[in-house]
């Protein structure tokens, strides 16, 4: 099947077929990059990249068995579990992130789902970060509709809950939570009026067809996620996915490009795994339509390029931080 023509000005579609997405992946690389870059500049300033910072507000001890995660209590990774951070400490980190150029502050807690009493502190953190003029995002595991409504009441802008991989490959990665439970949480978040941040991880031993399946699952949600993080697996000793074969950099860039075409108005975030990517690979990702990154030397528990490296790369490429609210 030929790849569908890429219309730059039509509304985002939620009726993508797997065949159409597969045909995009199969395009010659120059043609795929041209289409993705064209879609990107039809909806965004291609020289602007959103800067986000991610802080682990509660680390380790999670009862889930996600095969890529250092924070699972099921894996022996040497990570020491900690309690929920104090509100003042979180807000101090948020202030530093803003001073370093971040326009969005994301907070992650290693829970299967939050207890209602835990939400009191998280809501206070959201209110405090919001008062600084930054966009707010949290990832806390599964949510009920009332919990989502509480977070919305605190002023939460985004909730992150990734699908991780295709529906077919999912059982090879996680057994403690179903794909449908992930979709249910996204429905609760959307129903509460919170923007959705939802993407996945590549390089976990999945097939090319599974990468098609992940983009298809994201692009056929009733409303596309406003933010789509594409993560390259960070190999962590002690996790089941720790010895997976690294994904070819060009295949990773293809993933970014197809996500950009399939979800033209979403922020596509070049997320975990940048620490091991060459500057040339990252530059291709920005050309393919990635327009968001995480700033700071750590993403939850895994390494990330330091801010000075990103600033130098931005200067070389002529990229500038995207203002808050865009």
N, C-alpha and C positions, 0 to 999 in steps of 0.2 A: 504494500500500500504506500502511495506517495504521502509525504508529510503534508498536513493541511496548510493552505496558504495562511500566512500570519497577517491578520488585519490589525492595524495599530490603533484604531479608534472605536472598535466595537466594545460593548460592555464585557466584563469578564464572564467566561462561560463556566457552567458547572455540569455540562453534559459531555465532557471529554470522554472518548473511548480509549481503551488500552491500546488499540491499534494505532490511533492517532498519536498518542504519546510515544509509542514504540518507534513510529516513523520519524518523529523529531529526533530521538536519540540516534537514529541510523543516518541522519543527514551527514554529508561531508562536513568536516569541522569548520572550514571557512564559511559555509552557508549557514550552519547553526549559529555561529558567533555573530554573523551579520544580522540574522533575524532577531536574536536575543538582544543585541545592542540597539536595534531599531525599536523594538518594543519598549526597552528600558527608557530611551530618551523621549518616547512619546508620552510617558507618564511621570518621569522624574528628571531632575537635573543630573546628567551622568557624571558630573564632577563632584557631587556631594555624597558623603557617606555618613550615615547615622552612627554615632558613638554611644555604646551602651556599656555599663559596668555591671558585673554579676558578683554578688556576695553570698557566700554560704552562711546563712544565719543559724542553721542547725545542722551539724555535720555528723554523718555516720549513723550506724545502728539501725538502718532501714530494714524492715522485715521482707521486702521484696527481693526477688532473685534475678534482677536484670543482669544479663550476662556481661555487660560492658562496664558495670558501675563499681567503683571502689568503695561506695558507701553501703553496699549490701552487707547485712550481718551474716549472709550465707557464704561470703567469700573471705578468704584469709589474705588481705592486702596490707595488713599492718596499720591500717588507718584507725586512729583512736576516735571513738564517738564523743561528741560533746553535746551540751544542753543548748537550748535556744539562747541566742545572744541577748544581752540587755538592750533595751530600746535606745538608750543614749549612745551606746557603742556603735550601733547600726547607723544612727543619724550622723555620727562623726565620720564614719566611712563614706556616707553619701555626700557629705560636704566636701571631702577630699576628691571624690569622683567628679563632682561638678567643677571644682577648681581645675581639674586636669582636662576638662573639656567634654565630659559625658553629659548627654541630654536625657538619657534614660537610665534609671537605676533599678536593677533586677535583684530580687532576693529569693534564695532557694533554701528550702528546708527538706531534709531527708526523712520524709514521712510517707507512709502508705496513703494516709489521709489525715488532715489535721483534726485534733479534738477541738470542740467548740471553745474550751477555755484558752487554747493556744491562739485562737483567732483574736482575742482581746489585744495581745501584744503585737501581733502582725498588723492589725488594723491601725494601731498607734504608730507603727513604723511607716505604714503607707501614708498616713496623714502628715507625718513629719517630713517625709521626702517630698510629698506633693507641695508642701508649704515652701520648699526651697525652689520651686519652679521647674522641677524635673518631672518627666513622665515616670510612672511607677509600674512595676511588673513583679509578680511573685509566681513561684512554682512550688506547690505544697502537696502535690499528689492528687488523689481523687477528691472531688468536691460534691457536696449535695447542693441542691438549689438554694436552700436557706443560707448556706455558707457563702455561696457566690453572691447572694444579695447583700450579705453583711459586708463583704469586701467592696462591692460596688458602692455601698453607703459610705465607706471610708475614703472613697475617691480613687479606687484602683483603676488604672488605665488598661493594663494588659494582664492576662493570665497565660502562663506557659504550660502546655501539656502536650508533649510530643507523641506522635503515633509510632515513632522509632523506625519502623520498617514496613514492608508490605503485609497485608493480612495473612498471606500464605507462609511467609518466613517467620512471622512473629513468634510462633510456638518454639522455634529453635533458640529464641533469645530470652523469653520470659514465660514463666508458668504461673506466677502468683497473681496476675491480673489479666483479664481478657481484653481483646481489641475492642469489644463492644463497651466495656467499662470505660475505656479511654474516650470513645465517641460520646458516651453518656455525659462525662465530665465536660467535654467541649460544648455539648448542648446546654448544660446548666450555665456555663460561663456566658455563652451567647445569649441565653434567655434572660440573664441578669443585666444585659447591656454592657458587658465588659468586652473589650477587644481581645481577639484570640491570637496567641502566639503558638504556632504548632508546626513542627517539621519532623526531622528524623536524622538517622545516623547511617552513613554508608561506610563500607569497608569492614563489615562484620562477617564476611564470608557469604554474603547474599549473592544471588545471580543478577545478571543484567536485567532479567525479567522482573526480579524483585524491586529493582530501582524504578522500573516503569510502574510497578504496582504501588509503590510509595507515592510517587507524584500523582498517580491516578486517584489514590485515596484522598490526598490533600485537595486536589483540584476539582473533585466532585462533591466536596462538602457543600451544603446549601449556600453558604457564604464563604468565600475564600478566607483563610486566616489573614489578618492584617499584617502579621509578621511570620516569616517562614525560615527558621534556622536550619541550615544544612550543615550537619556536623560530620567531620571525618573522624573515624574511630581513633581515640587515643588509647594505645595499648597499655594496659595496666597489669602488671604481674599479679597473679592470684585470681584473676577473673577468667571465666570460660572463654571470652573473646580475646584474651590477652595475647594469643599467638596467631590471630587471623592474619592472612596475607594482606599487606597494605594495598590500598586501591591505587591504580595508576592515576597520576595527576591529571592527565587529559580526560580520563573518565570522570574524575571529580568535577572538572570544569564543565563537562557536558551536563552533569547533574544540575549545576547552578543555572546553566543556560536554559535547559528544558523547564525548570521550575519558574524562571522568569517569564518564559513565553506562556506557560499554562496558567500562571497567576500574575497577570501583568501589572496589577496595582498593589500587590503585596510588597512589603519590605522583605527582601531576600537576604538573610544574614549569613555571611561567611563566618561560621561559628567555631566550635571546638576543632582542634587539629591544626590550627595555623602555625603553632610552634615548630612543627616539622615541615611546613611547606616553604618552598623557595619563594623569594619575592616575585619571581617571574610567574609562578603558579597563581599567587595572590593577584597579581596584575591582570592575568587572564580572567580570573573570577570577577573582578570589578568590571572588566570589559564585557563579560557575559551577563552582567546585570545584577551582581551582588552590590547592595548599597547599605549594608549595615555590618558592623563588627562589634566584638566585645573588646574593650580597652582594659588593660591591667594585667599584672603578671600571673594571675591565677583565675581559672574558671572553676568555681566550686573547689575541687581538689586537684585539678590537672593544670599543667603549666600553660602559659599564654605569652605571646611576645610582650615585652615591656613597652610602656607608652612611648619612650624615646625612639624605639625602633619603628613603631607605627607612624610617628610624626615624621621621621626621616623618609619612610616609604611614601607617605602622602605627599611630601614635598617633591620627591622625584617624579611622582605621577601627576602632580598638579591637582590633587584631590583636597577638598576642604570638609570640615565637619558640618553635618546638616544641622540647622537650627532646630531647637525644640519645637514640637508641635507640627512638624511637617510629615 
